[in-house]
Amino acid sequence: MPTRTGQPYPPGVDGTLIGAAAAGLGVAVLTTPAGVSGAVFLLPVQLGLLGVPNPAATPTNLLYNVLATPGGLLRWARTGAVDARLAGRLAAAALPGVAAGAALRATVLSGRLAVLLMVGCVLAAMGAWLLITARASPPAREGDPAPAAVAVLAAGAGVVGGAYGIGGGSVIAPALVMMGVPVSRAAPAALATTLATSVAGIAMFEVLAVLGAGGGRPVAPVWDTGIALGLGGLAGTHAGAWLHGRAPERLLRAGLGGVALAVGLAHLVTAGG
């Protein structure tokens, strides 16, 4: 299994793995009780604090997903909450999008300005959604959204997930809820989709690395950092699950939403400066 050793990463990349594990742990503890994937907050942490190079931070984020999400998914599966039919439809539509998103990230979205805009837009949108749902959740309705709408949603989420490194679940879950799907169905299906698309995304970035994509920039995941993030996230999801019901969810969502919105807007302001 390759690590940073021998790869074209600059010397300053070698951030402490303890710091990466702590980041994964802390983010997961705070986001899990609010029903949000920690991966959406980790890309700027990697780029700004851990020194992971761009665009290798995206597949490293996907590696966090692969290690951190199974714990939560198993908890949902034990209760029978995973809608395998819905998850299968979402994953089938999202996988081509992830491949496209990874290719875009390694090429046209590899520059500093593109990263600032991408992080700003995703975090600002996530923050706005968290703040809205902290006040009142959208009403659930009977039945599923139209299959075409689900396919378009999943494909678009796959592109965003492959480019940003969130696998798509952080986009799919809120969109399904807005469509009227109960959170109890939307969250586990989105989490299952995230796991599938994250595995596919890592494979796609490895292929892109072999093909020499990235214009000299590293596009393969930084495996040791990703594993440290993921193991911290795995522990954090369990701790966050324990906190669920013991901490005020609406307050957590409002707090996370405010932070996400502020950080997202700061990235957009920097990009426009």
C-alpha positions as CSV (number, residue, x, y, z in Angstrom):
1,M,0.0,0.0,0.0
2,P,1.6,3.3,-1.1
3,T,2.2,6.1,1.4
4,R,3.6,9.5,0.9
5,T,7.1,8.0,0.8
6,G,8.5,8.1,-2.7
7,Q,5.6,10.2,-4.1
8,P,6.0,13.7,-5.4
9,Y,4.8,15.4,-2.2
10,P,6.8,18.4,-0.9
11,P,8.6,18.0,2.4
12,G,6.2,20.3,4.2
13,V,3.4,17.8,3.7
14,D,4.5,15.6,6.5
15,G,1.9,16.7,9.0
16,T,1.5,14.7,12.2
17,L,-0.7,11.7,12.0
18,I,-1.8,12.3,15.6
19,G,-3.1,15.6,14.5
20,A,-5.0,14.0,11.6
21,A,-6.5,11.4,13.9
22,A,-7.5,14.1,16.4
23,A,-9.1,16.1,13.5
24,G,-11.1,13.1,12.3
25,L,-12.2,12.3,15.9
26,G,-13.2,15.9,16.7
27,V,-15.1,16.5,13.5
28,A,-17.0,13.2,13.7
29,V,-17.9,13.7,17.4
30,L,-19.5,17.1,16.5
31,T,-21.1,16.2,13.3
32,T,-22.5,12.7,14.0
33,P,-25.2,13.8,16.5
34,A,-26.4,16.4,14.0
35,G,-26.6,13.8,11.2
36,V,-23.9,15.3,9.1
37,S,-20.8,13.7,7.5
38,G,-17.6,15.0,8.9
39,A,-15.9,14.8,5.5
40,V,-17.4,18.1,4.4
41,F,-15.4,19.9,7.1
42,L,-12.2,18.0,6.6
43,L,-11.1,19.2,3.2
44,P,-10.2,22.7,4.4
45,V,-8.6,21.2,7.5
46,Q,-6.4,19.0,5.3
47,L,-5.4,21.9,3.1
48,G,-5.0,24.5,5.8
49,L,-3.7,22.6,8.8
50,L,-2.4,19.2,7.8
51,G,-0.5,20.3,4.7
52,V,-2.0,17.7,2.4
53,P,-1.3,18.8,-1.2
54,N,-3.9,19.8,-3.7
55,P,-5.7,17.9,-5.3
56,A,-4.6,14.8,-3.3
57,A,-6.6,16.0,-0.3
58,T,-9.8,15.0,-2.1
59,P,-9.1,11.2,-2.4
60,T,-7.6,11.4,1.1
61,N,-11.0,12.7,2.2
62,L,-12.7,9.8,0.5
63,L,-10.4,7.4,2.5
64,Y,-11.7,9.0,5.6
65,N,-15.3,8.1,4.5
66,V,-14.4,4.5,3.8
67,L,-13.1,4.0,7.3
68,A,-15.4,6.2,9.3
69,T,-18.8,5.4,7.7
70,P,-19.1,1.6,8.3
71,G,-19.7,2.0,12.0
72,G,-22.7,4.2,11.5
73,L,-24.0,2.1,8.6
74,L,-23.8,-1.0,10.7
75,R,-25.9,0.6,13.4
76,W,-28.5,1.6,10.9
77,A,-28.5,-2.0,9.4
78,R,-29.0,-3.6,12.7
79,T,-32.3,-1.7,13.1
80,G,-33.4,-2.5,9.6
81,A,-33.4,1.2,8.7
82,V,-31.3,0.8,5.5
83,D,-33.5,0.9,2.4
84,A,-31.5,-1.3,0.1
85,R,-33.6,-0.4,-2.9
86,L,-33.3,3.3,-2.5
87,A,-29.5,3.0,-1.7
88,G,-29.0,0.9,-4.8
89,R,-30.7,3.3,-7.0
90,L,-28.7,6.2,-5.6
91,A,-25.4,4.4,-5.8
92,A,-26.0,3.3,-9.4
93,A,-26.7,6.9,-10.5
94,A,-23.9,8.4,-8.4
95,L,-21.0,6.2,-9.5
96,P,-20.6,7.7,-13.0
97,G,-20.8,11.2,-11.4
98,V,-18.0,10.4,-9.0
99,A,-15.7,9.3,-11.8
100,A,-16.5,12.6,-13.6
101,G,-16.0,14.6,-10.4
102,A,-12.6,13.0,-9.8
103,A,-11.5,13.7,-13.4
104,L,-12.6,17.3,-13.0
105,R,-10.7,17.6,-9.7
106,A,-7.5,16.3,-11.2
107,T,-7.7,18.8,-14.1
108,V,-9.8,21.9,-14.2
109,L,-10.5,22.1,-10.5
110,S,-6.9,21.6,-9.3
111,G,-6.0,25.2,-9.0
112,R,-6.1,27.4,-5.8
113,L,-9.0,29.6,-7.1
114,A,-11.1,26.5,-8.1
115,V,-10.6,25.0,-4.6
116,L,-11.5,28.2,-2.8
117,L,-14.7,28.5,-4.9
118,M,-15.6,24.8,-4.4
119,V,-15.0,24.7,-0.7
120,G,-16.9,28.0,-0.3
121,C,-19.9,26.9,-2.2
122,V,-20.2,23.5,-0.6
123,L,-19.7,24.8,3.0
124,A,-22.0,27.8,2.5
125,A,-24.8,25.6,1.1
126,M,-24.3,23.0,3.9
127,G,-24.3,25.7,6.5
128,A,-27.5,27.3,5.1
129,W,-29.2,23.9,5.1
130,L,-28.2,23.2,8.7
131,L,-29.4,26.5,9.9
132,I,-32.8,26.1,8.1
133,T,-33.4,22.6,9.4
134,A,-32.3,23.6,12.9
135,R,-35.4,25.7,13.0
136,A,-37.9,23.3,11.5
137,S,-37.5,20.0,9.5
138,P,-39.3,19.7,6.2
139,P,-42.5,17.7,6.4
140,A,-42.2,14.0,5.4
141,R,-44.6,12.6,2.8
142,E,-45.7,9.2,1.7
143,G,-44.0,7.5,-1.2
144,D,-40.7,8.1,-3.0
145,P,-39.7,11.0,-5.2
146,A,-39.9,10.4,-9.0
147,P,-37.1,7.9,-10.1
148,A,-35.9,10.5,-12.6
149,A,-35.5,13.1,-9.9
150,V,-33.6,10.6,-7.7
151,A,-31.3,9.7,-10.6
152,V,-30.5,13.3,-11.5
153,L,-29.9,14.1,-7.8
154,A,-27.6,11.2,-7.3
155,A,-25.6,11.9,-10.5
156,G,-25.1,15.5,-9.5
157,A,-24.2,14.6,-6.0
158,G,-21.7,12.1,-7.3
159,V,-19.9,14.8,-9.3
160,V,-19.8,17.1,-6.2
161,G,-18.7,14.2,-4.0
162,G,-16.0,13.0,-6.4
163,A,-14.6,16.5,-6.7
164,Y,-14.8,17.6,-3.1
165,G,-14.2,14.2,-1.4
166,I,-17.5,13.7,0.4
167,G,-18.8,10.8,-1.7
168,G,-22.1,12.5,-2.3
169,G,-24.0,11.6,0.8
170,S,-23.8,15.0,2.3
171,V,-25.6,16.4,-0.7
172,I,-28.0,13.5,-1.2
173,A,-29.4,13.3,2.4
174,P,-30.5,17.0,2.7
175,A,-31.9,16.9,-0.9
176,L,-33.9,13.8,-0.2
177,V,-35.3,15.4,3.0
178,M,-36.2,18.5,1.1
179,M,-38.1,16.2,-1.3
180,G,-40.1,14.9,1.6
181,V,-38.3,11.6,2.3
182,P,-38.1,11.0,6.1
183,V,-34.7,11.5,7.7
184,S,-34.9,7.9,9.0
185,R,-34.9,6.6,5.4
186,A,-32.8,9.3,3.7
187,A,-29.8,9.2,6.1
188,P,-28.9,5.5,6.0
189,A,-29.5,5.3,2.2
190,A,-27.2,8.4,1.7
191,L,-24.6,6.9,4.1
192,A,-24.6,3.6,2.1
193,T,-24.2,5.6,-1.1
194,T,-21.3,7.5,0.4
195,L,-19.4,4.3,1.2
196,A,-19.9,2.9,-2.3
197,T,-19.0,6.1,-4.1
198,S,-16.0,6.7,-1.8
199,V,-14.4,3.4,-2.7
200,A,-15.0,4.0,-6.4
201,G,-13.6,7.5,-6.1
202,I,-10.4,6.4,-4.5
203,A,-10.0,3.8,-7.3
204,M,-10.6,6.5,-9.9
205,F,-8.0,8.8,-8.4
206,E,-5.5,6.0,-8.3
207,V,-6.1,5.4,-12.0
208,L,-5.7,9.1,-12.7
209,A,-2.4,9.0,-10.9
210,V,-1.2,6.1,-13.0
211,L,-2.2,8.0,-16.1
212,G,-0.3,11.0,-15.0
213,A,-3.3,13.3,-14.6
214,G,-2.9,16.4,-12.5
215,G,-0.2,18.3,-14.5
216,G,2.5,17.3,-12.0
217,R,0.3,17.7,-9.0
218,P,-0.2,14.6,-6.7
219,V,-3.7,13.1,-7.3
220,A,-3.4,9.8,-5.4
221,P,-4.6,9.7,-1.8
222,V,-2.1,10.3,1.1
223,W,-2.7,7.0,2.6
224,D,-1.2,7.4,6.1
225,T,-3.0,10.7,6.6
226,G,-6.3,9.3,5.3
227,I,-6.1,6.2,7.5
228,A,-5.3,8.4,10.5
229,L,-8.3,10.7,9.7
230,G,-10.5,7.6,9.1
231,L,-9.6,5.8,12.3
232,G,-10.2,9.0,14.3
233,G,-13.5,9.5,12.5
234,L,-14.5,5.9,13.3
235,A,-14.0,6.4,17.0
236,G,-15.7,9.8,16.7
237,T,-18.8,8.4,15.0
238,H,-19.3,6.0,17.9
239,A,-18.8,8.8,20.5
240,G,-21.1,11.0,18.5
241,A,-23.7,8.3,18.4
242,W,-23.5,8.0,22.2
243,L,-24.1,11.8,22.4
244,H,-27.1,11.6,20.1
245,G,-30.1,12.2,22.3
246,R,-28.0,13.5,25.1
247,A,-27.1,16.8,23.4
248,P,-29.6,19.2,21.9
249,E,-29.6,18.3,18.2
250,R,-31.1,21.6,17.0
251,L,-28.4,23.5,18.9
252,L,-25.7,21.4,17.4
253,R,-27.1,21.8,13.9
254,A,-27.4,25.6,14.4
255,G,-23.8,25.8,15.7
256,L,-22.4,23.7,12.9
257,G,-24.4,25.6,10.3
258,G,-23.1,28.9,11.5
259,V,-19.5,27.6,11.4
260,A,-19.9,26.1,7.9
261,L,-21.6,29.2,6.6
262,A,-18.9,31.5,8.0
263,V,-16.0,29.4,6.7
264,G,-17.7,28.9,3.3
265,L,-18.3,32.7,2.9
266,A,-14.7,33.4,4.0
267,H,-13.4,31.1,1.2
268,L,-15.7,32.8,-1.3
269,V,-14.5,36.3,-0.2
270,T,-10.8,35.1,-0.4
271,A,-11.5,33.8,-3.9
272,G,-13.0,37.1,-5.0
273,G,-10.2,39.1,-3.5
